[in-house]
Amino acid sequence: MIVLHRLGHDAEPFHLNPDMILTVEATPDTVVTLASGSKIVVLEDPDRVVGEIRAWRADILSDALSTSRRSALRAIEGSPPSADHPG
């Protein structure tokens, strides 16, 4: 989830699932359109919203790769040595 701030009296923070975002527009306020058709006006500029989405996705991919690598290492360490590599 990414944290954005609703444009309003208190610039209220909220968490948003980036997978739900269809578009981010500056009209001049930043309007985030969701897959449901809902629109949210936020304090952050479009470049900032896109940066938050990219950072979130990079973090997800990094975690997935780390988990995959750890699983692969456990599989290698747990398997018997091959004839080529007696261990």
PLY file of the C-alpha trace (Angstrom):
ply
format ascii 1.0
element vertex 87
property float x
property float y
property float z
element edge 86
property int vertex1
property int vertex2
end_header
0.00 0.00 0.00
1.12 3.56 -0.60
0.33 6.51 1.65
-1.29 9.56 0.05
-3.05 12.59 1.52
-6.58 13.63 0.62
-6.71 17.25 -0.39
-8.92 19.02 2.11
-8.92 20.87 5.37
-6.52 18.50 7.15
-4.79 16.80 4.19
-5.97 13.48 5.64
-3.50 10.58 5.04
-4.79 7.25 3.77
-3.40 3.98 2.37
-4.19 3.03 -1.21
-3.60 -0.22 -3.09
-1.73 0.89 -6.25
-3.23 -2.02 -8.19
-6.56 -0.17 -8.02
-5.24 2.98 -9.76
-6.24 3.53 -13.40
-5.04 7.10 -13.94
-3.30 9.95 -12.15
-4.00 13.39 -13.60
-3.18 17.01 -12.78
-6.30 19.11 -13.38
-4.58 21.30 -11.72
-5.14 19.33 -8.51
-4.01 15.71 -8.66
-6.93 13.38 -9.31
-6.46 9.63 -8.86
-9.06 7.52 -10.69
-9.62 4.02 -9.35
-10.77 0.86 -11.12
-14.12 1.25 -9.37
-14.62 4.62 -11.09
-14.10 6.55 -7.84
-11.97 9.66 -8.00
-9.79 10.93 -5.16
-8.17 14.37 -5.07
-4.77 14.16 -3.38
-2.15 16.61 -2.16
0.79 14.87 -3.91
1.65 15.83 -7.49
1.33 13.14 -10.20
5.10 12.54 -10.35
5.15 11.87 -6.62
2.24 9.41 -6.87
3.97 7.57 -9.72
7.22 7.52 -7.69
5.39 5.99 -4.73
3.86 3.33 -6.99
7.23 2.48 -8.55
8.91 2.23 -5.13
6.10 -0.02 -3.85
6.35 -2.32 -6.88
10.17 -2.46 -6.63
9.86 -3.43 -2.96
7.38 -6.20 -3.81
9.68 -7.56 -6.55
12.73 -7.35 -4.29
10.96 -9.33 -1.58
9.82 -11.93 -4.12
13.33 -12.34 -5.51
14.84 -12.65 -2.03
12.31 -15.30 -1.06
12.92 -17.17 -4.32
16.69 -17.08 -3.80
16.39 -18.30 -0.21
14.17 -21.18 -1.35
16.63 -22.09 -4.10
19.56 -22.07 -1.67
17.67 -24.27 0.79
16.86 -26.69 -2.02
20.51 -26.81 -3.09
21.81 -27.22 0.47
19.26 -29.92 1.22
19.91 -31.99 -1.89
22.56 -34.73 -1.97
25.84 -33.83 -3.68
26.03 -34.64 -7.38
28.80 -36.69 -9.03
30.22 -33.48 -10.55
30.29 -31.69 -7.21
30.94 -34.15 -4.38
30.60 -31.36 -1.84
0 1
1 2
2 3
3 4
4 5
5 6
6 7
7 8
8 9
9 10
10 11
11 12
12 13
13 14
14 15
15 16
16 17
17 18
18 19
19 20
20 21
21 22
22 23
23 24
24 25
25 26
26 27
27 28
28 29
29 30
30 31
31 32
32 33
33 34
34 35
35 36
36 37
37 38
38 39
39 40
40 41
41 42
42 43
43 44
44 45
45 46
46 47
47 48
48 49
49 50
50 51
51 52
52 53
53 54
54 55
55 56
56 57
57 58
58 59
59 60
60 61
61 62
62 63
63 64
64 65
65 66
66 67
67 68
68 69
69 70
70 71
71 72
72 73
73 74
74 75
75 76
76 77
77 78
78 79
79 80
80 81
81 82
82 83
83 84
84 85
85 86
